[in-house]
Structures are given as C-alpha cells and as structure tokens.
Amino acid sequence: MKILMLSAYFPPEVGSAAHLFLELGEEFIRRGHDVTVVTGFPRYNVSRKSLPREYRRGIFLKQMISGMKILRTRTFDFPRDIPFLRGLDQVLLSIAFLFTGMFRAGRNVDVILVYSPPLFLGLAAYVLKLVKGSVLVLNVQDLFPQSAIDLGLLRNPLLINIFKRVEQYLYGRSQAITVHSEGNRDYIFSRNGAVNRVVVIPNLVDTREIVPGERDNTFRRKHSIDANVFVVSFAGVIGYSQDLDSVVDSAVLLQNKPEILFLIVGDGVEKPDLERRVLELRLKNLRFLPMLPKEEYIQLLHASDVCLVTLRRQVKTPVVPSKILSIMAAGRPLVASLPLDGDASKLIAEAGCGYCVEPGNPQKLVDAILSLQRDPSTANSFALDGRRYAEEYLSAQRCGDIYERLFAELHNQSK
C-alpha cells in the first residue's frame, strides 16, 4: 500500500509531534508498505547552527530516512509568539505542502494520513485526496480551536467561527478520523455525528527504543548530579497550557530539602518568564536545561526519580500528553497535575503508573512527590506497571496493527 503522510513536524526536530509520524512511518515500512512524508525543513526545537548543511540551504530536499521518502519544502519562519504571524505561517505552510504533495509525491497514493493541527494542513490533504483519488485519514492530536478557546488564547469571534467551520468541513470529508483517546472521540462525535468514522488509536511509544535503564547514568554524571539526589523532572514544551508556575511553586515549598532537585527541560514561549522568576526567587533546587535530543531525553528519564506531567485546569479538551507514554516505557513513576476528569488521568489510573493531583495546587504536587520519595516500593510498583502497560497497549506493533486494518478496510471500500 502507498501511504502519503503530511506533518508540520519531523525529525531532526525534537518533540512528540515530530517523532510520532517518524515511528508510525517506520512501522509501516516494517510491514512492507511504501511511505512518503511531506514535511518542512527543521525549525522547531533545533539549533540552526548545528544542523547539517543540507538543511540550511535550498528550497526543496529529498531524503531517505528509515526506508521512507522524505520530501521537504522550505517555508517562511515567522515568530511563534505572535498569533497573527503564527496563523499566517500555518496557511503558507499548508499551501507549500499541497504543491509538494501534488507534484513531487507521485501520482498513485492509496492513503493520505495527515497530522492535525494545523487545520489548514488538513485542507491541503483534502485537495490531494481529490487529485490523487486517495483515502483521507485525519489524525487529530489537538482539538483546535477548542483548546485555544479554553485557554483564552483565541478570543476573536471571526477567527473562532472560521476555524470551527474548517474543523467541521474536515471532519465531514475525511474517510476516517483517528484520535488517541475516548474523550477525543466523544468530542468529534458531538461536533460531527459521524461516530462510525472516528477510530481510537493510542499514540504509540517505541518500546524497543525506550526501555528501563540505570538511574545513575551518563546524564547524571554530565550534569554533576549525585546518586543521593532525588531528581524530579519535567521535559517538553514550556508553554502556557503546561502550567509550569506550579512546578516553580513546588520548588519554593521544598527549598528546605536540598536533596530534592527539580529539572525543567525544554523550550517554549513561557521559558524566559519562568527563568526570570526562578532567578528572582534565588532558587537553588531548580535547574533549566534546553530541549534534548531523543537519546539524551531517554537518559534523563532514567536519571529521574519522579517524572512530572502538568496541565492548567483551563485545559478542558481530553488531551493525553505523549510524555506520559515515554515515562511509562522508560519504567519511571510519574506525578501528574492536571484536570482529574480528563483522559490523561484515566490512563494513569488504568495503567497504575503514578499519582494524579488537581491542577494548580503546588502543595498537592509536593505531597505526591514526597510520598514517592519516602516510599520507594510504591514508586517501583508504578514503574513496573507503567512499563507493562506500555508494552501491552502502546507499542508500535499494536498501533500499527490497528492502522493497517483501518487502511485496508478504507481502501477496499473506496474501490
């Protein structure tokens, strides 16, 4: 089967969005499918200066990665912290990907799988579906625009109306919509009514690459962290929805425990403000590190005694942060501060891999961290159960089985 994948993010960019389609594509290749990926040149969570020369010049680039044909097209690089420019960037990116897919991805395509958001990339995929006579599968990772509305980041009534119309249009014209949790499925059903076309497929985690490892490892040695230090880490995007002020507040509450060290690892629009706040507070038990390449990120997980997952209480959409899956695969216990009625807390409870506490309550977060510090047996139980759950339900093999059956069914129906 010939599969065309469209994603705004792809390695060497760092992050869950980039690696999801890489790992899915690799699984499709292992199963004997022909995979082409249309994406852009690396620009998110990467150091431009350290990129190989091939990424720093030209407008188009064709590569072979893990057996996949990668077609890159250069787009404008607008600031991400200005909403209008970020929206314009997504529109122009989608137009560029449309022409790349139309003229460089071959004529015969059986299935188009597109990562959403950005919503306009879904529109580009829909045009490609019409041109190539393909099946369109919309992979919805974030319920945009509702997620931005809930956080107060999108307030303009005209823009809200436009985005909701685009969302409705895409839901109605995709042969299938894949989501990573039941709550997301229910939302799309409420927006569109096509419940039979919405399929729950958990986001995969590469359980062959991310495995449990030694706590006292090269990461600790590189960053001069002693074996007797209890490391509490957050790794990922440092944005508004992550509510990392609560992590800083927790570090303040634990200033009298020098054996506990907080690490905030990653980049994002909120990072400068957090760094200034930590500097003003003169906190010595919290460090910032930049976004890590995947190999070093896995080492960070191994070096951590507790891994954090945080979301603001205003996050009403049933998002499941993909870092939860990596933490489970690495065999580490987690503490999640997020809406307790969401799908993330349900997953953590089902897997038995950590504690969930109400969001925006640093004292509850501290209590959960201290509980695991004082009770290593419970921490170890969380770690083992999380790893077991990841192997059974979240592996690339299992998720690949579900996608492969879906693609075959849709392809047969389209004949």
Secondary structure, DSSP 8 states (H G I E B T S, - for coil): -EEEEE-S--TTS-SHHHHHHHHHHHHHHHTT-EEEEEEE-S-SSS-GGGS-GGGSS-SEEEEEETTEEEEEE------TTSHHHHHHHHHHHHHHHHHHHHHHS-S--SEEEEEESSHHHHHHHHHHHHHHT-EEEEEE-S-TTHHHHHTTS---HHHHHHHHHHHHHHHHH-SEEEESSHHHHHHHHHHH--GGGEEE------TTTS----SSSHHHHHTT--TT-EEEEEES---GGG-THHHHHHHHHTTT-TTEEEEEE---TTHHHHHHHHHHHT-SSEEEE----HHHHHHHHHH-SEEEEE--TT--S----THHHHHHHTT--EEEES-TTSHHHHHHHHHT-EEEE-TT-HHHHHHHHHHHHH-HHHHHHHHHHHHHHHHHHSSHHHHHHHHHHHHHHHHHHH-
